Each structure stands twice: as C-alpha cells, then as structure tokens.
Amino acid sequence: MGLITWLLQILLAVAFIGAGFMKLTTARQRLMERMEWVRTMSATTVKVIGGLELLGGIGLLLPSLIGIAPWLAPTAAICLAVVMALAIGTHLRLHEPSQALPAIVLLALLLITIIGLFHTGRA
C-alpha cells in the first residue's frame, strides 16, 4: 500500500498543482471557453478554488517528502476531497453530469490515498 499511496500522492499533487496554477493565472474569459461552470462563479471564487487546489496539491506531497508535520498530507487530501465533492455537486446542479466525471475520479483517488496514508501510518 505504501508505494501505491506515494504514487497517488505524486499523481494527485501534479494534477491539483497544475489545475490550481491554471485557475490562478488564466483569465476568466479563457477559462470559460473550456469550463462552463466558470460562467456561474465570480472571478474571485474561481481564483479561491485555484488557490485551494494549488495549496492542497503542495500539502499532499511536501509534508511527506520533508517529514515535517506528516498530518498535513491526509488533511490536504481530505480538504481536496471536499472540494471535489462540491465540484461534483456543482456539475450535477448545472445538468452536466459528464463534466463531473473527472471530479469523481479525483475524489475516488483521494479517498484511496487517505486510506493509504492512515494505513501506512503516515497520518
């Protein structure tokens, strides 16, 4: 379980750091071209979501890598799982279930990671 957990942490960290960075640095108009949900949110809300994803991605990996405050990794994973659950709800509310699929996959991977972190004692 340890190796799988590490791989998931790395994969999820890259995904969330990339997604968060994109939301923080891309103009809202450009984001709306690819993500319909952005139209329903203020620019500030989109930036906050991006910031949460970026910090969560860093929190998934950095504490485990440096061995300081290892409780932060599962905390970050739990917080990101909440963000993904809210994303799923948003997509379903907007009647775009196919757009919820990536969030569903990420939520499942986060839940496996959370279990792995607690199982390996890195929580």
Phi and psi restraints in degrees (value plus and minus 20) as a CYANA .aco file:
   2 GLY   PHI     -81.2   -41.2
   2 GLY   PSI     -66.5   -26.5
   3 LEU   PHI     -86.8   -46.8
   3 LEU   PSI     -61.9   -21.9
   4 ILE   PHI     -82.2   -42.2
   4 ILE   PSI     -62.0   -22.0
   5 THR   PHI     -82.4   -42.4
   5 THR   PSI     -64.1   -24.1
   6 TRP   PHI     -80.8   -40.8
   6 TRP   PSI     -64.8   -24.8
   7 LEU   PHI     -83.1   -43.1
   7 LEU   PSI     -61.6   -21.6
   8 LEU   PHI     -85.1   -45.1
   8 LEU   PSI     -60.8   -20.8
   9 GLN   PHI     -79.5   -39.5
   9 GLN   PSI     -64.9   -24.9
  10 ILE   PHI     -85.0   -45.0
  10 ILE   PSI     -68.6   -28.6
  11 LEU   PHI     -79.1   -39.1
  11 LEU   PSI     -68.3   -28.3
  12 LEU   PHI     -87.6   -47.6
  12 LEU   PSI     -58.3   -18.3
  13 ALA   PHI     -81.5   -41.5
  13 ALA   PSI     -65.8   -25.8
  14 VAL   PHI     -81.3   -41.3
  14 VAL   PSI     -64.0   -24.0
  15 ALA   PHI     -83.1   -43.1
  15 ALA   PSI     -67.6   -27.6
  16 PHE   PHI     -94.6   -54.6
  16 PHE   PSI     -56.2   -16.2
  17 ILE   PHI     -83.5   -43.5
  17 ILE   PSI     -63.8   -23.8
  18 GLY   PHI     -83.4   -43.4
  18 GLY   PSI     -66.7   -26.7
  19 ALA   PHI     -85.4   -45.4
  19 ALA   PSI     -62.1   -22.1
  20 GLY   PHI     -85.5   -45.5
  20 GLY   PSI     -64.7   -24.7
  21 PHE   PHI     -80.7   -40.7
  21 PHE   PSI     -61.6   -21.6
  22 MET   PHI     -82.0   -42.0
  22 MET   PSI     -65.1   -25.1
  23 LYS   PHI     -86.7   -46.7
  23 LYS   PSI     -50.8   -10.8
  24 LEU   PHI     -97.9   -57.9
  24 LEU   PSI     -48.3    -8.3
  25 THR   PHI    -129.4   -89.4
  25 THR   PSI     -30.5     9.5
  26 THR   PHI    -118.9   -78.9
  26 THR   PSI     118.0   158.0
  27 ALA   PHI     -80.9   -40.9
  27 ALA   PSI     124.7   164.7
  28 ARG   PHI     -75.0   -35.0
  28 ARG   PSI     -61.0   -21.0
  29 GLN   PHI     -78.6   -38.6
  29 GLN   PSI     -62.1   -22.1
  30 ARG   PHI     -89.9   -49.9
  30 ARG   PSI     -56.6   -16.6
  31 LEU   PHI     -84.5   -44.5
  31 LEU   PSI     -56.3   -16.3
  32 MET   PHI     -84.1   -44.1
  32 MET   PSI     -45.7    -5.7
  33 GLU   PHI     -86.0   -46.0
  33 GLU   PSI     -49.9    -9.9
  34 ARG   PHI    -129.6   -89.6
  34 ARG   PSI     -40.8    -0.8
  35 MET   PHI    -151.8  -111.8
  35 MET   PSI      83.9   123.9
  36 GLU   PHI     -80.3   -40.3
  36 GLU   PSI     -55.2   -15.2
  37 TRP   PHI     -80.6   -40.6
  37 TRP   PSI     -44.8    -4.8
  38 VAL   PHI     -80.3   -40.3
  38 VAL   PSI     -50.7   -10.7
  39 ARG   PHI     -81.5   -41.5
  39 ARG   PSI     -47.0    -7.0
  40 THR   PHI    -112.3   -72.3
  40 THR   PSI     -20.7    19.3
  41 MET   PHI    -140.0  -100.0
  41 MET   PSI     132.4   172.4
  42 SER   PHI     -93.6   -53.6
  42 SER   PSI     140.5   180.5
  43 ALA   PHI     -78.9   -38.9
  43 ALA   PSI     -57.9   -17.9
  44 THR   PHI     -84.5   -44.5
  44 THR   PSI     -62.5   -22.5
  45 THR   PHI     -82.1   -42.1
  45 THR   PSI     -62.5   -22.5
  46 VAL   PHI     -82.2   -42.2
  46 VAL   PSI     -61.2   -21.2
  47 LYS   PHI     -86.8   -46.8
  47 LYS   PSI     -59.0   -19.0
  48 VAL   PHI     -83.4   -43.4
  48 VAL   PSI     -64.5   -24.5
  49 ILE   PHI     -79.8   -39.8
  49 ILE   PSI     -64.4   -24.4
  50 GLY   PHI     -80.3   -40.3
  50 GLY   PSI     -62.9   -22.9
  51 GLY   PHI     -83.6   -43.6
  51 GLY   PSI     -61.1   -21.1
  52 LEU   PHI     -83.1   -43.1
  52 LEU   PSI     -62.8   -22.8
  53 GLU   PHI     -84.5   -44.5
  53 GLU   PSI     -62.7   -22.7
  54 LEU   PHI     -82.7   -42.7
  54 LEU   PSI     -70.3   -30.3
  55 LEU   PHI     -84.1   -44.1
  55 LEU   PSI     -59.3   -19.3
  56 GLY   PHI     -83.5   -43.5
  56 GLY   PSI     -60.9   -20.9
  57 GLY   PHI     -82.1   -42.1
  57 GLY   PSI     -62.6   -22.6
  58 ILE   PHI     -84.9   -44.9
  58 ILE   PSI     -62.6   -22.6
  59 GLY   PHI     -86.0   -46.0
  59 GLY   PSI     -45.2    -5.2
  60 LEU   PHI     -86.4   -46.4
  60 LEU   PSI     -52.7   -12.7
  61 LEU   PHI    -131.6   -91.6
  61 LEU   PSI     -67.6   -27.6
  62 LEU   PHI     -78.0   -38.0
  62 LEU   PSI     -67.9   -27.9
  63 PRO   PHI     -78.8   -38.8
  63 PRO   PSI     -59.0   -19.0
  64 SER   PHI     -89.4   -49.4
  64 SER   PSI     -55.1   -15.1
  65 LEU   PHI     -89.7   -49.7
  65 LEU   PSI     -62.1   -22.1
  66 ILE   PHI    -115.2   -75.2
  66 ILE   PSI     -29.4    10.6
  67 GLY   PHI      53.8    93.8
  67 GLY   PSI      -1.7    38.3
  68 ILE   PHI    -130.7   -90.7
  68 ILE   PSI     112.4   152.4
  69 ALA   PHI      30.2    70.2
  69 ALA   PSI      39.3    79.3
  70 PRO   PHI     -80.4   -40.4
  70 PRO   PSI     -38.1     1.9
  71 TRP   PHI     -85.7   -45.7
  71 TRP   PSI     -37.4     2.6
  72 LEU   PHI     -88.2   -48.2
  72 LEU   PSI     -52.7   -12.7
  73 ALA   PHI     -83.0   -43.0
  73 ALA   PSI     -71.8   -31.8
  74 PRO   PHI     -87.4   -47.4
  74 PRO   PSI     -50.5   -10.5
  75 THR   PHI     -83.6   -43.6
  75 THR   PSI     -64.7   -24.7
  76 ALA   PHI     -82.1   -42.1
  76 ALA   PSI     -61.6   -21.6
  77 ALA   PHI     -83.8   -43.8
  77 ALA   PSI     -61.0   -21.0
  78 ILE   PHI     -85.4   -45.4
  78 ILE   PSI     -63.7   -23.7
  79 CYS   PHI     -83.1   -43.1
  79 CYS   PSI     -61.7   -21.7
  80 LEU   PHI     -86.9   -46.9
  80 LEU   PSI     -53.7   -13.7
  81 ALA   PHI     -83.0   -43.0
  81 ALA   PSI     -59.0   -19.0
  82 VAL   PHI     -84.0   -44.0
  82 VAL   PSI     -63.6   -23.6
  83 VAL   PHI     -79.9   -39.9
  83 VAL   PSI     -62.7   -22.7
  84 MET   PHI     -88.4   -48.4
  84 MET   PSI     -57.2   -17.2
  85 ALA   PHI     -82.6   -42.6
  85 ALA   PSI     -60.9   -20.9
  86 LEU   PHI     -86.3   -46.3
  86 LEU   PSI     -57.2   -17.2
  87 ALA   PHI     -83.1   -43.1
  87 ALA   PSI     -62.4   -22.4
  88 ILE   PHI     -80.6   -40.6
  88 ILE   PSI     -65.9   -25.9
  89 GLY   PHI     -80.1   -40.1
  89 GLY   PSI     -60.5   -20.5
  90 THR   PHI     -82.7   -42.7
  90 THR   PSI     -66.8   -26.8
  91 HIS   PHI     -83.8   -43.8
  91 HIS   PSI     -59.6   -19.6
  92 LEU   PHI     -88.1   -48.1
  92 LEU   PSI     -59.1   -19.1
  93 ARG   PHI     -82.5   -42.5
  93 ARG   PSI     -54.2   -14.2
  94 LEU   PHI    -106.1   -66.1
  94 LEU   PSI     -13.5    26.5
  95 HIS   PHI      40.2    80.2
  95 HIS   PSI      22.3    62.3
  96 GLU   PHI    -149.3  -109.3
  96 GLU   PSI      48.8    88.8
  97 PRO   PHI     -80.7   -40.7
  97 PRO   PSI     -51.7   -11.7
  98 SER   PHI     -86.9   -46.9
  98 SER   PSI     -48.1    -8.1
  99 GLN   PHI     -95.5   -55.5
  99 GLN   PSI     -36.4     3.6
 100 ALA   PHI     -99.0   -59.0
 100 ALA   PSI     -37.2     2.8
 101 LEU   PHI     -76.3   -36.3
 101 LEU   PSI     -67.8   -27.8
 102 PRO   PHI     -79.0   -39.0
 102 PRO   PSI     -59.7   -19.7
 103 ALA   PHI     -86.2   -46.2
 103 ALA   PSI     -55.5   -15.5
 104 ILE   PHI     -84.6   -44.6
 104 ILE   PSI     -64.7   -24.7
 105 VAL   PHI     -82.7   -42.7
 105 VAL   PSI     -66.6   -26.6
 106 LEU   PHI     -82.5   -42.5
 106 LEU   PSI     -60.2   -20.2
 107 LEU   PHI     -81.0   -41.0
 107 LEU   PSI     -64.6   -24.6
 108 ALA   PHI     -81.5   -41.5
 108 ALA   PSI     -64.2   -24.2
 109 LEU   PHI     -85.3   -45.3
 109 LEU   PSI     -57.7   -17.7
 110 LEU   PHI     -84.5   -44.5
 110 LEU   PSI     -61.1   -21.1
 111 LEU   PHI     -84.4   -44.4
 111 LEU   PSI     -60.1   -20.1
 112 ILE   PHI     -83.1   -43.1
 112 ILE   PSI     -61.4   -21.4
 113 THR   PHI     -84.2   -44.2
 113 THR   PSI     -63.1   -23.1
 114 ILE   PHI     -79.8   -39.8
 114 ILE   PSI     -67.0   -27.0
 115 ILE   PHI     -80.7   -40.7
 115 ILE   PSI     -64.3   -24.3
 116 GLY   PHI     -82.2   -42.2
 116 GLY   PSI     -60.5   -20.5
 117 LEU   PHI     -84.7   -44.7
 117 LEU   PSI     -61.3   -21.3
 118 PHE   PHI     -92.3   -52.3
 118 PHE   PSI     -56.0   -16.0
 119 HIS   PHI     -87.3   -47.3
 119 HIS   PSI     -59.0   -19.0
 120 THR   PHI    -104.8   -64.8
 120 THR   PSI     -23.4    16.6
 121 GLY   PHI      59.6    99.6
 121 GLY   PSI      -5.8    34.2
 122 ARG   PHI    -110.9   -70.9
 122 ARG   PSI      -2.4    37.6
